[in-house]
Amino acid sequence: MLPALSNRDWNEIWEADDSKVETVCRPESFEVCSTWKGSLGEGYSRRMELRDLWLNIEEYQMTSDVRTTSEVGSWGPVSSFFVAGTAKNRHLGLTDENTEKPGHNYLEGIHSGVEVDYAFADEAVVRVRLGLLPHALKQFGQNSPLPPELEAWVSGVPSSFYRQGGTTPEMQVILQQILHCPYWGAIKQMYLEGKVLELMALQFTQFTAANHPLPDQASLKANEVECLYHAREILMQQFERPPSILALARQVGLNDFKLKQGFRQMFGTTVFGYLREYRLEQARLLLADGQLNVQEVARAIGYTHAGHFASAFKRKFGVNPKAYQARSSR
């Protein structure tokens, strides 16, 4: 087991570290950036105060495996999305050990407790965290249904909770848009406010719908649901060269019929329908980035023929990929 460091231990090590470097800057009136580097590792965070919202983007990489234990007061609720790297955590008396990695997100609110966090050497973690300010959460809760865990916070009787979900292709696109925001100043603030609200709406809808499953979803067993989420994660990780239906079914422990039937029940589309949509969303991001031409993007997402890719892209987005790339570069 890794030795546990308390917050005090961490601070003492940091203060005694002669090699440490720490800088803080304010590139925008609503944004504070902090960068740190020392014997424990290195990282940065960008904290943005938006209207009724906050957004934090952080990246870090440790030089060795670290386990930290800290007492936490009342804070949250917080939405968190892992974009890269893997970490683990545990809330004593509330959860078992949770693995946090790309394709996963979580919503949590803590009303005092003890949290144990595990960071691993050579894991470059990128995480996006966001939340509504208390008055805004109350306002939202009065006008629309929320996940039941949040309703207690809205009513003023908060209780601790931690809930994981799967990051959908739509969420992935918004995360990349947040990370690569092309604007500055007031327009940047306005843009990020819209994206944070959009991302939060998708997560809240996912958790709310999970409490009221459709009749077809209710027929699935808990282990089958877990296998289907695993199958989706494999597709997202291997979208350039995805496994066959039979190979994917074997990987997740289902037969091919159950995989196809269950995937449609859980996600409202076929396995390859989901893969096609995810590929095209990735293509859109690559085209907007401008580093690859259309043929290179087609190959990068697994299309052998650029013409087939162009047709599929136009059907989904209403514009051919070359025109989309030209428009995005303006």
One Martini backbone bead per residue (centre of mass of N, CA, C, O) as a GRO file, in nm:
protein
  330
    1MET     BB    1   0.098   0.035   0.019
    2LEU     BB    2   0.067   0.355   0.012
    3PRO     BB    3   0.168   0.624   0.148
    4ALA     BB    4   0.021   0.865   0.349
    5LEU     BB    5  -0.087   1.200   0.284
    6SER     BB    6  -0.136   1.486   0.412
    7ASN     BB    7  -0.177   1.811   0.376
    8ARG     BB    8   0.056   1.877   0.567
    9ASP     BB    9   0.270   1.700   0.436
   10TRP     BB   10   0.261   1.828   0.161
   11ASN     BB   11   0.337   2.117   0.251
   12GLU     BB   12   0.611   2.043   0.377
   13ILE     BB   13   0.742   1.932   0.122
   14TRP     BB   14   0.704   2.185  -0.049
   15GLU     BB   15   0.855   2.390   0.137
   16ALA     BB   16   1.134   2.202   0.130
   17ASP     BB   17   1.154   2.253  -0.178
   18ASP     BB   18   1.414   2.385  -0.369
   19SER     BB   19   1.282   2.323  -0.674
   20LYS     BB   20   1.051   2.500  -0.662
   21VAL     BB   21   0.779   2.625  -0.878
   22GLU     BB   22   0.565   2.926  -0.869
   23THR     BB   23   0.282   3.053  -1.059
   24VAL     BB   24   0.080   3.357  -1.105
   25CYS     BB   25  -0.199   3.448  -1.318
   26ARG     BB   26  -0.407   3.706  -1.513
   27PRO     BB   27  -0.543   3.693  -1.829
   28GLU     BB   28  -0.818   3.753  -1.687
   29SER     BB   29  -1.059   3.885  -1.485
   30PHE     BB   30  -1.189   3.565  -1.455
   31GLU     BB   31  -0.878   3.452  -1.443
   32VAL     BB   32  -0.670   3.188  -1.292
   33CYS     BB   33  -0.322   3.094  -1.307
   34SER     BB   34  -0.148   2.787  -1.209
   35THR     BB   35   0.200   2.698  -1.157
   36TRP     BB   36   0.382   2.383  -1.095
   37LYS     BB   37   0.714   2.270  -0.961
   38GLY     BB   38   0.869   1.957  -0.847
   39SER     BB   39   0.946   1.662  -0.687
   40LEU     BB   40   0.637   1.559  -0.710
   41GLY     BB   41   0.581   1.754  -0.967
   42GLU     BB   42   0.339   1.876  -1.217
   43GLY     BB   43   0.132   2.179  -1.295
   44TYR     BB   44  -0.207   2.309  -1.368
   45SER     BB   45  -0.446   2.588  -1.335
   46ARG     BB   46  -0.784   2.701  -1.436
   47ARG     BB   47  -0.975   2.966  -1.303
   48MET     BB   48  -1.330   3.038  -1.366
   49GLU     BB   49  -1.548   3.310  -1.336
   50LEU     BB   50  -1.880   3.292  -1.388
   51ARG     BB   51  -2.205   3.322  -1.447
   52ASP     BB   52  -2.314   3.118  -1.192
   53LEU     BB   53  -2.015   3.001  -1.237
   54TRP     BB   54  -1.759   2.741  -1.261
   55LEU     BB   55  -1.413   2.680  -1.386
   56ASN     BB   56  -1.180   2.391  -1.408
   57ILE     BB   57  -0.847   2.346  -1.533
   58GLU     BB   58  -0.643   2.046  -1.512
   59GLU     BB   59  -0.285   1.957  -1.489
   60TYR     BB   60  -0.097   1.650  -1.409
   61GLN     BB   61   0.234   1.513  -1.290
   62MET     BB   62   0.390   1.260  -1.135
   63THR     BB   63   0.694   1.106  -1.007
   64SER     BB   64   0.504   0.947  -0.806
   65ASP     BB   65   0.327   0.767  -0.612
   66VAL     BB   66   0.020   0.899  -0.455
   67ARG     BB   67  -0.128   0.935  -0.122
   68THR     BB   68  -0.410   1.123  -0.011
   69THR     BB   69  -0.536   1.269   0.299
   70SER     BB   70  -0.859   1.436   0.360
   71GLU     BB   71  -1.043   1.681   0.505
   72VAL     BB   72  -1.385   1.767   0.437
   73GLY     BB   73  -1.614   1.981   0.382
   74SER     BB   74  -1.858   2.170   0.258
   75TRP     BB   75  -1.906   2.076  -0.092
   76GLY     BB   76  -2.083   2.181  -0.365
   77PRO     BB   77  -2.157   2.073  -0.645
   78VAL     BB   78  -1.961   1.854  -0.872
   79SER     BB   79  -1.829   1.844  -1.194
   80SER     BB   80  -1.641   1.570  -1.358
   81PHE     BB   81  -1.386   1.541  -1.626
   82PHE     BB   82  -1.203   1.303  -1.799
   83VAL     BB   83  -0.950   1.332  -2.060
   84ALA     BB   84  -0.683   1.230  -1.903
   85GLY     BB   85  -0.592   0.979  -1.746
   86THR     BB   86  -0.540   0.824  -1.412
   87ALA     BB   87  -0.742   0.784  -1.117
   88LYS     BB   88  -0.810   0.774  -0.757
   89ASN     BB   89  -1.087   0.730  -0.518
   90ARG     BB   90  -1.214   0.792  -0.171
   91HIS     BB   91  -1.502   0.787   0.046
   92LEU     BB   92  -1.534   0.752   0.358
   93GLY     BB   93  -1.842   0.582   0.404
   94LEU     BB   94  -1.943   0.608   0.081
   95THR     BB   95  -1.708   0.466  -0.089
   96ASP     BB   96  -1.534   0.309  -0.290
   97GLU     BB   97  -1.312   0.259  -0.519
   98ASN     BB   98  -1.239   0.499  -0.773
   99THR     BB   99  -1.225   0.518  -1.121
  100GLU     BB  100  -1.056   0.775  -1.313
  101LYS     BB  101  -1.137   0.833  -1.663
  102PRO     BB  102  -1.172   0.829  -1.973
  103GLY     BB  103  -1.533   0.833  -2.016
  104HIS     BB  104  -1.562   0.974  -1.736
  105ASN     BB  105  -1.792   1.089  -1.483
  106TYR     BB  106  -1.883   1.319  -1.208
  107LEU     BB  107  -2.100   1.360  -0.919
  108GLU     BB  108  -2.055   1.580  -0.631
  109GLY     BB  109  -2.125   1.592  -0.267
  110ILE     BB  110  -1.993   1.734   0.039
  111HIS     BB  111  -2.076   1.681   0.404
  112SER     BB  112  -1.834   1.587   0.509
  113GLY     BB  113  -1.506   1.422   0.532
  114VAL     BB  114  -1.300   1.156   0.382
  115GLU     BB  115  -1.033   1.173   0.143
  116VAL     BB  116  -0.889   0.954  -0.110
  117ASP     BB  117  -0.598   0.998  -0.315
  118TYR     BB  118  -0.473   0.879  -0.640
  119ALA     BB  119  -0.148   0.910  -0.783
  120PHE     BB  120   0.037   0.854  -1.089
  121ALA     BB  121   0.303   0.786  -1.245
  122ASP     BB  122   0.301   0.905  -1.573
  123GLU     BB  123   0.015   1.052  -1.538
  124ALA     BB  124  -0.150   1.261  -1.753
  125VAL     BB  125  -0.376   1.475  -1.616
  126VAL     BB  126  -0.708   1.567  -1.739
  127ARG     BB  127  -0.938   1.810  -1.593
  128VAL     BB  128  -1.291   1.894  -1.569
  129ARG     BB  129  -1.445   2.146  -1.368
  130LEU     BB  130  -1.785   2.214  -1.236
  131GLY     BB  131  -2.029   2.478  -1.128
  132LEU     BB  132  -2.281   2.595  -0.936
  133LEU     BB  133  -2.405   2.832  -0.772
  134PRO     BB  134  -2.623   2.819  -0.519
  135HIS     BB  135  -2.842   3.015  -0.637
  136ALA     BB  136  -2.854   2.871  -0.917
  137LEU     BB  137  -2.937   2.591  -0.822
  138LYS     BB  138  -3.207   2.677  -0.703
  139GLN     BB  139  -3.326   2.793  -0.963
  140PHE     BB  140  -3.315   2.535  -1.130
  141GLY     BB  141  -3.479   2.348  -0.928
  142GLN     BB  142  -3.757   2.511  -0.965
  143ASN     BB  143  -3.773   2.459  -1.307
  144SER     BB  144  -3.638   2.162  -1.283
  145PRO     BB  145  -3.531   1.857  -1.305
  146LEU     BB  146  -3.322   1.665  -1.090
  147PRO     BB  147  -3.112   1.498  -0.948
  148PRO     BB  148  -3.177   1.374  -0.637
  149GLU     BB  149  -2.911   1.469  -0.499
  150LEU     BB  150  -2.970   1.782  -0.561
  151GLU     BB  151  -3.242   1.835  -0.416
  152ALA     BB  152  -3.122   1.852  -0.129
  153TRP     BB  153  -2.954   2.110  -0.186
  154VAL     BB  154  -3.190   2.291  -0.269
  155SER     BB  155  -3.350   2.248   0.015
  156GLY     BB  156  -3.103   2.266   0.248
  157VAL     BB  157  -3.030   1.929   0.278
  158PRO     BB  158  -2.739   1.814   0.267
  159SER     BB  159  -2.574   1.527   0.113
  160SER     BB  160  -2.366   1.285   0.051
  161PHE     BB  161  -2.221   1.226  -0.286
  162TYR     BB  162  -2.152   0.975  -0.555
  163ARG     BB  163  -2.151   0.989  -0.926
  164GLN     BB  164  -2.128   0.795  -1.210
  165GLY     BB  165  -2.050   0.839  -1.565
  166GLY     BB  166  -2.082   0.868  -1.909
  167THR     BB  167  -1.903   0.995  -2.183
  168THR     BB  168  -2.021   1.134  -2.445
  169PRO     BB  169  -1.976   1.257  -2.753
  170GLU     BB  170  -2.106   1.531  -2.686
  171MET     BB  171  -1.923   1.585  -2.441
  172GLN     BB  172  -1.650   1.566  -2.585
  173VAL     BB  173  -1.687   1.811  -2.766
  174ILE     BB  174  -1.722   2.024  -2.542
  175LEU     BB  175  -1.453   1.979  -2.404
  176GLN     BB  176  -1.281   2.068  -2.649
  177GLN     BB  177  -1.404   2.352  -2.666
  178ILE     BB  178  -1.304   2.442  -2.389
  179LEU     BB  179  -0.994   2.380  -2.428
  180HIS     BB  180  -1.028   2.544  -2.734
  181CYS     BB  181  -1.079   2.835  -2.699
  182PRO     BB  182  -1.091   3.113  -2.946
  183TYR     BB  183  -1.128   3.333  -2.724
  184TRP     BB  184  -1.168   3.665  -2.574
  185GLY     BB  185  -1.278   3.789  -2.308
  186ALA     BB  186  -1.612   3.835  -2.311
  187ILE     BB  187  -1.652   3.610  -2.526
  188LYS     BB  188  -1.522   3.385  -2.366
  189GLN     BB  189  -1.716   3.393  -2.127
  190MET     BB  190  -1.972   3.340  -2.290
  191TYR     BB  191  -1.888   3.073  -2.420
  192LEU     BB  192  -1.830   2.911  -2.156
  193GLU     BB  193  -2.105   2.932  -2.031
  194GLY     BB  194  -2.253   2.772  -2.251
  195LYS     BB  195  -2.082   2.507  -2.231
  196VAL     BB  196  -2.127   2.442  -1.934
  197LEU     BB  197  -2.436   2.421  -1.950
  198GLU     BB  198  -2.443   2.199  -2.163
  199LEU     BB  199  -2.284   1.986  -2.005
  200MET     BB  200  -2.466   1.982  -1.752
  201ALA     BB  201  -2.728   1.902  -1.896
  202LEU     BB  202  -2.631   1.624  -1.994
  203GLN     BB  203  -2.564   1.507  -1.716
  204PHE     BB  204  -2.838   1.549  -1.574
  205THR     BB  205  -3.000   1.385  -1.781
  206GLN     BB  206  -2.857   1.118  -1.739
  207PHE     BB  207  -2.926   1.088  -1.431
  208THR     BB  208  -3.232   1.120  -1.451
  209ALA     BB  209  -3.284   0.884  -1.653
  210ALA     BB  210  -3.162   0.655  -1.471
  211ASN     BB  211  -3.417   0.673  -1.265
  212HIS     BB  212  -3.600   0.639  -1.555
  213PRO     BB  213  -3.623   0.383  -1.718
  214LEU     BB  214  -3.682   0.223  -1.976
  215PRO     BB  215  -3.832  -0.069  -2.030
  216ASP     BB  216  -3.590  -0.200  -2.179
  217GLN     BB  217  -3.371  -0.125  -1.963
  218ALA     BB  218  -3.505  -0.275  -1.716
  219SER     BB  219  -3.428  -0.572  -1.841
  220LEU     BB  220  -3.151  -0.523  -1.749
  221LYS     BB  221  -2.876  -0.616  -1.605
  222ALA     BB  222  -2.623  -0.493  -1.425
  223ASN     BB  223  -2.389  -0.650  -1.575
  224GLU     BB  224  -2.485  -0.568  -1.861
  225VAL     BB  225  -2.454  -0.266  -1.835
  226GLU     BB  226  -2.150  -0.273  -1.778
  227CYS     BB  227  -2.074  -0.410  -2.049
  228LEU     BB  228  -2.188  -0.184  -2.234
  229TYR     BB  229  -2.005   0.042  -2.131
  230HIS     BB  230  -1.745  -0.104  -2.206
  231ALA     BB  231  -1.799  -0.120  -2.509
  232ARG     BB  232  -1.811   0.184  -2.555
  233GLU     BB  233  -1.524   0.244  -2.459
  234ILE     BB  234  -1.378   0.077  -2.674
  235LEU     BB  235  -1.483   0.235  -2.917
  236MET     BB  236  -1.355   0.510  -2.830
  237GLN     BB  237  -1.051   0.398  -2.818
  238GLN     BB  238  -1.094   0.219  -3.119
  239PHE     BB  239  -1.215   0.385  -3.372
  240GLU     BB  240  -1.004   0.333  -3.600
  241ARG     BB  241  -0.988   0.002  -3.493
  242PRO     BB  242  -1.234  -0.180  -3.458
  243PRO     BB  243  -1.397  -0.428  -3.349
  244SER     BB  244  -1.585  -0.671  -3.382
  245ILE     BB  245  -1.869  -0.784  -3.263
  246LEU     BB  246  -1.755  -1.052  -3.160
  247ALA     BB  247  -1.501  -0.938  -3.019
  248LEU     BB  248  -1.650  -0.741  -2.833
  249ALA     BB  249  -1.825  -0.946  -2.686
  250ARG     BB  250  -1.588  -1.105  -2.564
  251GLN     BB  251  -1.452  -0.872  -2.405
  252VAL     BB  252  -1.736  -0.819  -2.223
  253GLY     BB  253  -1.920  -1.094  -2.184
  254LEU     BB  254  -2.097  -1.131  -2.449
  255ASN     BB  255  -2.313  -1.189  -2.677
  256ASP     BB  256  -2.391  -1.066  -2.983
  257PHE     BB  257  -2.696  -1.032  -2.937
  258LYS     BB  258  -2.683  -0.880  -2.663
  259LEU     BB  259  -2.515  -0.647  -2.761
  260LYS     BB  260  -2.706  -0.538  -2.981
  261GLN     BB  261  -2.961  -0.514  -2.811
  262GLY     BB  262  -2.845  -0.355  -2.562
  263PHE     BB  263  -2.731  -0.109  -2.713
  264ARG     BB  264  -3.003  -0.005  -2.814
  265GLN     BB  265  -3.135   0.023  -2.536
  266MET     BB  266  -2.920   0.219  -2.402
  267PHE     BB  267  -2.837   0.422  -2.681
  268GLY     BB  268  -3.038   0.421  -2.944
  269THR     BB  269  -2.829   0.232  -3.107
  270THR     BB  270  -2.599   0.100  -3.281
  271VAL     BB  271  -2.283   0.017  -3.278
  272PHE     BB  272  -2.212   0.148  -3.562
  273GLY     BB  273  -2.369   0.407  -3.517
  274TYR     BB  274  -2.200   0.510  -3.283
  275LEU     BB  275  -1.925   0.499  -3.425
  276ARG     BB  276  -1.991   0.698  -3.652
  277GLU     BB  277  -2.058   0.943  -3.473
  278TYR     BB  278  -1.786   0.955  -3.326
  279ARG     BB  279  -1.602   0.989  -3.570
  280LEU     BB  280  -1.731   1.256  -3.676
  281GLU     BB  281  -1.666   1.423  -3.425
  282GLN     BB  282  -1.359   1.388  -3.451
  283ALA     BB  283  -1.337   1.511  -3.732
  284ARG     BB  284  -1.435   1.793  -3.662
  285LEU     BB  285  -1.198   1.859  -3.472
  286LEU     BB  286  -0.967   1.816  -3.679
  287LEU     BB  287  -1.060   2.027  -3.884
  288ALA     BB  288  -1.059   2.272  -3.689
  289ASP     BB  289  -0.752   2.251  -3.623
  290GLY     BB  290  -0.582   2.223  -3.920
  291GLN     BB  291  -0.341   1.991  -3.940
  292LEU     BB  292  -0.532   1.839  -4.140
  293ASN     BB  293  -0.650   1.701  -4.403
  294VAL     BB  294  -0.909   1.531  -4.528
  295GLN     BB  295  -0.761   1.263  -4.583
  296GLU     BB  296  -0.622   1.244  -4.306
  297VAL     BB  297  -0.879   1.238  -4.140
  298ALA     BB  298  -1.005   0.987  -4.261
  299ARG     BB  299  -0.774   0.798  -4.169
  300ALA     BB  300  -0.776   0.868  -3.859
  301ILE     BB  301  -1.094   0.748  -3.834
  302GLY     BB  302  -1.108   0.481  -4.055
  303TYR     BB  303  -1.112   0.573  -4.353
  304THR     BB  304  -1.038   0.465  -4.676
  305HIS     BB  305  -1.248   0.665  -4.813
  306ALA     BB  306  -1.294   0.997  -4.868
  307GLY     BB  307  -1.575   0.990  -5.003
  308HIS     BB  308  -1.728   0.848  -4.773
  309PHE     BB  309  -1.663   1.058  -4.562
  310ALA     BB  310  -1.790   1.307  -4.700
  311SER     BB  311  -2.078   1.198  -4.706
  312ALA     BB  312  -2.114   1.151  -4.400
  313PHE     BB  313  -2.053   1.441  -4.310
  314LYS     BB  314  -2.281   1.584  -4.469
  315ARG     BB  315  -2.521   1.433  -4.342
  316LYS     BB  316  -2.461   1.544  -4.049
  317PHE     BB  317  -2.363   1.875  -4.112
  318GLY     BB  318  -2.436   1.999  -4.414
  319VAL     BB  319  -2.122   1.975  -4.494
  320ASN     BB  320  -1.832   1.965  -4.625
  321PRO     BB  321  -1.516   1.922  -4.502
  322LYS     BB  322  -1.371   2.149  -4.659
  323ALA     BB  323  -1.569   2.378  -4.587
  324TYR     BB  324  -1.549   2.349  -4.281
  325GLN     BB  325  -1.246   2.410  -4.257
  326ALA     BB  326  -1.252   2.690  -4.387
  327ARG     BB  327  -1.452   2.816  -4.181
  328SER     BB  328  -1.278   2.753  -3.916
  329SER     BB  329  -1.015   2.936  -4.017
  330ARG     BB  330  -1.137   3.241  -3.993
   0.00000   0.00000   0.00000
